[in-house]
């Protein structure tokens, strides 16, 4: 009897109609690509074509302690207008959200901020689809999690930059661009080529960090194919090459090639699970100078120090949406850009987003981010670990007016060792609490069909 019930369960699990399987972000594709998951917004939220204009005013409290500076309690405020456009047509899908603003903090002073998320998809023909995405963020480290964007999924894991960044009370400017050309050969086979480019820039780095933050550029090119093996079960393979360059006072480059196998289970347009793993091989070159004295005259001698090695990439993604709840989770283990360290890093990252509509006027959001990064550079080295969690409660006072109460808790630990500047390892920890209140006015107008 138990064996019969197990057989019935497995039959039901794998016999889900293939017609229900669907890409969580592109309705006309049958499966998510390279671990792709959908937005965290629940199904009850409007996905109609509309234009939204608004203004948000926020006040924040920041309490931090570190091994270098002790305890400090600071305040800040920000003002940010915002624009959002959503448009879905039979052959196109477009979403844009842009929020420029002004922020003032006691530690970093006055700052102009920007937050841009744009995604465009065009069905060139019945089988060929073009996907273009752009993200730009300029802010300081007080405000991550303040404006959770429920309309944008995390995208595929092959192209994503390092989500964990070594920073505290620092100005950050990150830009990420991706492009994919997807060919659907049949209902059971999807192939594509893609590329992405991202930059990370850091400024106004506080002396309490006691470690330089290095700007970086990274580009990735990939080719992939996925095939339905049974029901809603898909197998795929992705090959990619990545170039990572550290710029500024330190020059270091790294190349990383990898192959990953993907297993994807997509029982519906609102549920997805992907597992992936594969080998990678990196080479790294660090450039520096050694100063020697010739007859009392200092002479710089350029030196290049190479390193190389094998690594393993892998992880899992999951996404699920219901009428009132949305959740997605991503775990990755890979070679990635430095996130503030030099060159490439061996990176472990976890991101979890949860959204629940409690009632018609109340919505709860939580986000957790974990990152652990170890530089593969034998010249500069360095490592850091961060844990960030935020929780917020959104109250719709009227149709256009809302208030958000949020709390964030962060922990950061890092170590740095330069074999050229002196022996020993510098280690430090930071712990901070963030709390803020935001009042927003939004006006929404439907767009013509």
Secondary structure, DSSP 8 states (H G I E B T S, - for coil): -HHHHHHHHHHHHHTS-GGG---SS-TTSSS-STT----SS-TTS--SSEEEEEEEEEEEEEEEEETTTEEEEEEEEEEEEEEEEEEE-SSEEEEEEEEEEEEEETTTEEEEEEEEEEEEEEE-SSSEEEEEEEEEEEEETT-TTSS--TT-----TTT--------SS-EEEEEEEEEEEEEEEETTEEEEEEEEEEEEEEES--GGG-S----EEEEEEEEEEEEEEETTEEEEEEEEEEEEEE-TT-EEEEEEEEEEEEEEEEEETTEEEEEEEEEEEEEEEEEEEEEEEETTEEEEEEEEEEEEEEEEEEEEEEEEE-SSEEEEEEEEEEEEE-TTSSSEEEEEEEEEEEEEE-SSSEEEEEEEEEEEEEE--SSS--EEEEEEEEEEEEEESSSSEEEEEEEEEEEEEEEE--TTT-SS-EEEEEEEEEEEEEEEEEEEEE---
